[in-house]
Amino acid sequence: MRFGTFHLFSVGPWTNTYDVIENEINQVASEEACGFDTVWVGEHNARRYGIVGNVLITVAALARLTERIRIGTAVVRLPLHHPLHIAEDLAYLDTLTRGRLDFGVGKGYDPLEFATYGVPFDQREERWQEVFSTVLQIWETGRTEHKGRFYEGADAEFFPALLQRPALPVYVMVSRSDSSVVWAAEHLYPMHLGQGPSWDDVKHKMDLYAETARSAGYADEDIADALRRCWQLKQMHVSTTTERAVAEYEDGLMWYFAEKNNRIMFGYSPDPQPYESYRDHQSVVLGSSERVIDELGRYTEHTGIENVTCWFNCGSQPQGQVLSALSQFASEVAPALRPVTVSR
């Protein structure tokens, strides 16, 4: 198994934006030292649970802070950005990271975020497809010329060139929809699943991906490679005992799910639920090292997912708690599930 971490830059009522930014950046430095494989960074705006409006700014900061760990966008909300800006900025960041950048793409799901930028939410699907195809076209041709319904630009030479050719590794973010799974499989892009799907649903999505890719004519070995590169996000905390882990994670998790849109987006009831209902969801992993090892082992055997993105800091958790969990996970959990470090 490979392990990553997720960073949303949430500002709970007990903290402030300055401390959140400092803490999240320092967590990434610790994650590199602890041997995590990838750090994934989210993009939101107009919400306290996610204050990074352009994820690429954060990626730039992490690029020079780190030397080994891969850095992924989770996600760039494509309908809210100009395609040439994205193509240029990602190519520049590919150089800053020395070829460690992964391009996680998504449509965005919050109508308020679209409204703050003046982008009609009902254009989300068409805009994201146009932006994505335009970015790939610019990288492939090395020219800035593009023309679509929403964007067009004159012809010029494109700078800077990508290090990773012919394009950055692409990951399709999937929260619940099987249609996103089908689209990813038709293009043989690996998926990064959100925390909503249950184990059975994850297995269904992996099987659907394989069937769709096979029907599209891809070779079995290429399909297997794509499936090996799929990830799922899990809210995660490890502590000295399971009881302590459950208690320590409660305030942050409950604050995060106080937002109705978050409950709906990730497959929960739209009505507020008690902590136990979130704690017991199969995407939430809280416990001692022994319990987490057992649960992740059974999870990957059941679903076929080999890569887990750990969200230690869901809901603006205390910094000392997050750093302690990172260290314990790296020293006790990861070696049991990944005896030998596997490079991408």
C-alpha positions as CSV (number, residue, x, y, z in Angstrom):
1,M,0.0,0.0,0.0
2,R,0.9,3.6,-0.5
3,F,-0.2,6.4,1.8
4,G,-0.9,10.1,1.2
5,T,-2.4,12.9,3.2
6,F,-5.1,15.4,2.5
7,H,-5.1,19.1,3.3
8,L,-8.2,21.3,3.1
9,F,-7.0,24.3,5.3
10,S,-10.2,24.4,7.4
11,V,-10.6,27.3,9.9
12,G,-12.6,26.0,12.9
13,P,-14.1,28.4,15.4
14,W,-11.2,27.7,17.8
15,T,-8.4,28.9,15.4
16,N,-7.6,31.5,12.8
17,T,-6.4,31.7,9.2
18,Y,-2.8,32.5,10.0
19,D,-2.3,29.5,12.3
20,V,-4.2,27.2,9.9
21,I,-1.9,28.1,7.0
22,E,1.2,27.7,9.2
23,N,0.1,24.5,10.7
24,E,-0.9,22.8,7.4
25,I,2.4,23.7,5.8
26,N,4.3,22.4,8.8
27,Q,2.3,19.2,8.6
28,V,3.5,18.6,5.1
29,A,7.1,19.0,6.1
30,S,6.5,16.4,8.8
31,E,4.8,14.1,6.3
32,E,7.8,14.2,4.0
33,A,10.1,13.4,6.9
34,C,7.8,10.5,7.9
35,G,7.9,8.9,4.5
36,F,4.4,9.5,3.1
37,D,4.1,9.1,-0.6
38,T,1.9,11.9,-1.7
39,V,0.3,15.0,-0.3
40,W,-3.1,16.1,-1.8
41,V,-4.3,19.6,-1.5
42,G,-8.0,20.7,-1.8
43,E,-9.5,23.9,-3.3
44,H,-12.5,25.8,-2.0
45,N,-13.5,29.4,-1.4
46,A,-16.2,31.3,0.6
47,R,-16.3,28.5,3.1
48,R,-14.5,28.2,6.5
49,Y,-13.9,24.5,5.9
50,G,-11.7,25.3,2.9
51,I,-9.9,28.7,2.4
52,V,-7.6,27.9,-0.5
53,G,-9.3,29.5,-3.6
54,N,-6.5,28.5,-5.9
55,V,-4.7,25.3,-5.0
56,L,-1.8,26.0,-7.2
57,I,-0.5,28.8,-4.9
58,T,-0.3,26.2,-2.1
59,V,1.4,23.7,-4.4
60,A,4.1,26.3,-5.2
61,A,4.8,26.8,-1.5
62,L,5.0,23.0,-1.0
63,A,7.2,22.5,-4.1
64,R,10.2,24.3,-2.5
65,L,9.5,23.1,1.0
66,T,9.8,19.4,0.0
67,E,12.2,17.3,-2.1
68,R,10.7,13.8,-2.4
69,I,7.0,13.6,-1.7
70,R,4.7,13.9,-4.7
71,I,2.2,16.8,-4.6
72,G,-1.4,16.4,-6.0
73,T,-4.2,18.7,-6.6
74,A,-7.5,17.4,-5.1
75,V,-8.8,19.2,-7.0
76,V,-8.4,22.0,-9.4
77,R,-12.0,23.1,-9.9
78,L,-11.7,23.3,-13.7
79,P,-15.0,25.3,-14.4
80,L,-13.7,28.1,-12.2
81,H,-10.3,28.7,-14.0
82,H,-9.1,29.9,-17.4
83,P,-7.5,27.0,-19.3
84,L,-4.4,28.8,-20.4
85,H,-3.7,30.0,-16.8
86,I,-4.0,26.4,-15.6
87,A,-1.8,25.0,-18.4
88,E,0.9,27.6,-17.7
89,D,0.8,27.4,-13.9
90,L,0.8,23.6,-13.8
91,A,3.7,23.5,-16.2
92,Y,5.6,26.0,-14.1
93,L,4.9,24.0,-11.0
94,D,6.0,20.8,-12.7
95,T,9.4,22.4,-12.9
96,L,9.3,23.7,-9.3
97,T,8.5,20.2,-8.0
98,R,11.1,18.7,-10.3
99,G,8.5,16.4,-11.9
100,R,6.6,15.5,-8.7
101,L,3.2,17.0,-9.6
102,D,-0.1,15.1,-10.1
103,F,-3.1,16.7,-11.7
104,G,-6.3,15.8,-9.8
105,V,-9.3,17.2,-11.7
106,G,-12.9,17.8,-10.7
107,K,-16.0,19.8,-11.5
108,G,-16.6,21.5,-8.1
109,Y,-19.9,20.8,-6.3
110,D,-20.8,23.9,-4.4
111,P,-23.2,26.4,-6.1
112,L,-22.1,29.2,-3.7
113,E,-18.5,28.9,-4.8
114,F,-19.6,29.2,-8.4
115,A,-21.8,32.2,-7.6
116,T,-18.9,34.1,-5.9
117,Y,-17.0,33.9,-9.2
118,G,-20.1,34.7,-11.3
119,V,-20.0,31.3,-13.1
120,P,-23.4,29.7,-13.7
121,F,-23.6,26.4,-11.9
122,D,-25.7,24.9,-14.7
123,Q,-22.6,25.3,-17.0
124,R,-20.4,23.2,-14.8
125,E,-20.4,20.1,-16.9
126,E,-19.7,21.8,-20.2
127,R,-17.1,24.2,-18.8
128,W,-15.1,21.5,-17.1
129,Q,-14.9,19.4,-20.2
130,E,-13.8,22.4,-22.3
131,V,-11.2,23.5,-19.8
132,F,-9.7,20.0,-19.4
133,S,-9.5,19.3,-23.1
134,T,-8.0,22.7,-23.8
135,V,-5.3,22.2,-21.2
136,L,-4.3,18.9,-22.7
137,Q,-4.4,20.4,-26.2
138,I,-2.0,23.3,-25.2
139,W,0.4,20.9,-23.6
140,E,0.4,18.6,-26.6
141,T,0.8,21.3,-29.3
142,G,3.0,23.6,-27.4
143,R,0.8,26.5,-28.7
144,T,-1.6,28.8,-26.8
145,E,-4.3,28.8,-29.5
146,H,-7.6,27.5,-28.4
147,K,-11.3,28.1,-29.2
148,G,-14.4,26.8,-27.5
149,R,-17.7,28.1,-26.3
150,F,-16.4,29.8,-23.2
151,Y,-12.7,30.5,-23.9
152,E,-10.6,31.3,-26.9
153,G,-7.0,32.6,-27.3
154,A,-4.6,33.7,-30.1
155,D,-1.7,31.6,-31.3
156,A,1.7,31.9,-29.6
157,E,4.4,29.6,-28.3
158,F,3.5,28.0,-25.0
159,F,5.8,28.4,-22.0
160,P,7.1,26.8,-19.9
161,A,7.5,23.2,-21.2
162,L,6.4,20.3,-19.0
163,L,9.0,18.1,-17.4
164,Q,6.5,15.1,-17.3
165,R,5.6,14.4,-20.9
166,P,3.3,14.4,-22.8
167,A,1.1,15.5,-19.9
168,L,1.0,15.5,-16.1
169,P,-0.4,12.3,-14.4
170,V,-4.2,12.9,-14.3
171,Y,-6.5,11.6,-11.5
172,V,-10.2,11.9,-11.8
173,M,-11.9,12.8,-8.5
174,V,-15.0,10.7,-7.8
175,S,-17.3,11.4,-4.9
176,R,-20.3,9.2,-5.6
177,S,-21.3,9.2,-9.3
178,D,-20.7,6.1,-11.4
179,S,-20.8,8.4,-14.5
180,S,-17.4,9.8,-13.3
181,V,-16.1,6.3,-13.0
182,V,-17.1,5.5,-16.5
183,W,-15.5,8.7,-17.9
184,A,-12.3,8.0,-16.1
185,A,-12.2,4.4,-17.3
186,E,-12.9,5.4,-20.9
187,H,-9.8,7.6,-20.8
188,L,-7.8,5.2,-18.6
189,Y,-7.2,7.8,-15.9
190,P,-6.9,6.5,-12.4
191,M,-9.6,7.6,-9.8
192,H,-9.2,9.3,-6.5
193,L,-12.4,8.4,-4.6
194,G,-13.8,10.7,-1.9
195,Q,-14.6,9.5,1.6
196,G,-18.3,8.8,0.9
197,P,-18.3,5.4,-0.8
198,S,-18.6,2.3,1.4
199,W,-16.3,-0.7,1.0
200,D,-18.9,-2.4,-1.2
201,D,-19.4,0.7,-3.3
202,V,-15.7,1.1,-3.7
203,K,-15.4,-2.5,-4.9
204,H,-18.3,-1.9,-7.3
205,K,-16.6,1.2,-8.7
206,M,-13.3,-0.7,-9.2
207,D,-15.2,-3.5,-11.0
208,L,-17.1,-1.0,-13.1
209,Y,-13.9,0.8,-14.0
210,A,-12.2,-2.5,-15.2
211,E,-15.3,-3.5,-17.2
212,T,-15.6,-0.1,-18.9
213,A,-11.9,0.1,-19.7
214,R,-11.9,-3.4,-21.1
215,S,-14.9,-2.6,-23.3
216,A,-13.1,0.5,-24.5
217,G,-10.3,-1.7,-25.8
218,Y,-7.5,-1.2,-23.3
219,A,-5.1,-4.0,-22.6
220,D,-5.5,-5.9,-19.3
221,E,-2.0,-5.0,-18.1
222,D,-2.8,-1.3,-18.7
223,I,-6.1,-1.6,-16.8
224,A,-4.4,-3.3,-13.9
225,D,-1.8,-0.5,-13.8
226,A,-4.5,2.2,-13.7
227,L,-6.3,0.3,-10.9
228,R,-3.1,0.1,-8.9
229,R,-2.9,3.8,-9.0
230,C,-6.4,4.5,-7.7
231,W,-6.8,6.2,-4.3
232,Q,-9.5,6.7,-1.7
233,L,-9.7,9.5,0.9
234,K,-10.4,8.4,4.5
235,Q,-10.8,10.5,7.6
236,M,-8.1,9.1,9.8
237,H,-6.8,9.3,13.4
238,V,-4.5,7.0,15.3
239,S,-3.7,7.3,19.0
240,T,-2.6,5.2,21.9
241,T,-5.9,3.5,22.3
242,T,-9.0,3.3,20.1
243,E,-11.1,5.0,22.8
244,R,-8.7,7.9,22.9
245,A,-8.6,8.2,19.1
246,V,-12.4,8.3,18.9
247,A,-12.6,11.0,21.6
248,E,-9.9,13.2,20.1
249,Y,-11.3,13.3,16.6
250,E,-14.9,14.2,17.6
251,D,-14.9,18.0,17.7
252,G,-13.3,18.5,14.3
253,L,-15.3,15.9,12.5
254,M,-18.6,17.1,13.9
255,W,-17.8,20.7,13.0
256,Y,-16.9,19.7,9.4
257,F,-20.2,17.8,9.1
258,A,-22.2,20.6,10.6
259,E,-22.3,21.9,7.0
260,K,-25.2,20.3,5.1
261,N,-23.5,20.4,1.8
262,N,-20.7,18.2,3.1
263,R,-23.1,15.7,4.5
264,I,-25.0,15.4,1.2
265,M,-21.9,15.4,-1.0
266,F,-20.3,12.5,0.8
267,G,-23.3,10.3,1.0
268,Y,-24.6,11.1,4.5
269,S,-28.2,12.0,5.5
270,P,-28.9,15.7,4.9
271,D,-30.1,15.9,8.5
272,P,-27.5,16.3,11.3
273,Q,-26.5,13.0,12.8
274,P,-24.9,12.0,16.2
275,Y,-21.2,11.5,16.2
276,E,-21.6,7.7,16.3
277,S,-23.1,7.7,12.8
278,Y,-20.1,9.5,11.3
279,R,-17.6,7.6,13.5
280,D,-19.0,4.2,12.3
281,H,-19.0,5.0,8.6
282,Q,-16.6,2.8,6.7
283,S,-14.6,5.8,5.4
284,V,-13.7,7.0,8.9
285,V,-10.8,5.1,10.5
286,L,-10.1,5.9,14.1
287,G,-8.2,3.7,16.5
288,S,-5.0,2.3,18.0
289,S,-2.3,1.2,15.6
290,E,-3.4,-2.4,15.8
291,R,-7.0,-1.5,14.9
292,V,-6.0,0.7,12.0
293,I,-3.7,-1.9,10.6
294,D,-6.4,-4.5,10.8
295,E,-9.1,-2.3,9.2
296,L,-6.9,-1.0,6.4
297,G,-5.7,-4.5,5.6
298,R,-9.3,-5.8,5.3
299,Y,-10.3,-2.8,3.4
300,T,-7.7,-3.2,0.6
301,E,-8.3,-6.9,0.4
302,H,-12.1,-6.3,0.0
303,T,-12.0,-3.4,-2.4
304,G,-8.7,-3.7,-4.4
305,I,-7.7,-0.2,-3.5
306,E,-4.0,-0.1,-2.7
307,N,-3.5,3.6,-1.9
308,V,-5.1,5.5,0.9
309,T,-5.2,9.3,1.4
310,C,-5.3,9.9,5.2
311,W,-7.2,13.0,6.4
312,F,-5.6,13.5,9.8
313,N,-6.7,17.1,10.0
314,C,-10.4,16.9,9.1
315,G,-12.2,19.8,10.7
316,S,-9.2,21.8,12.0
317,Q,-7.8,19.3,14.5
318,P,-5.3,20.4,17.2
319,Q,-1.8,20.7,15.7
320,G,-0.1,18.5,18.4
321,Q,-2.6,15.8,17.9
322,V,-2.1,15.8,14.1
323,L,1.7,15.6,14.3
324,S,1.5,12.8,16.9
325,A,-0.9,10.8,14.7
326,L,1.4,11.4,11.6
327,S,4.4,10.1,13.5
328,Q,2.5,7.1,15.0
329,F,1.0,6.1,11.7
330,A,4.4,6.3,9.9
331,S,6.3,4.3,12.5
332,E,3.7,1.7,13.5
333,V,0.9,1.4,10.9
334,A,2.6,2.0,7.5
335,P,5.4,-0.5,8.0
336,A,2.9,-3.3,8.8
337,L,1.0,-2.7,5.5
338,R,4.0,-1.6,3.4
339,P,7.1,-3.4,4.6
340,V,9.2,-1.9,1.8
341,T,8.7,1.7,0.6
342,V,7.3,1.6,-2.9
343,S,8.1,4.5,-5.3
344,R,5.6,5.6,-7.9
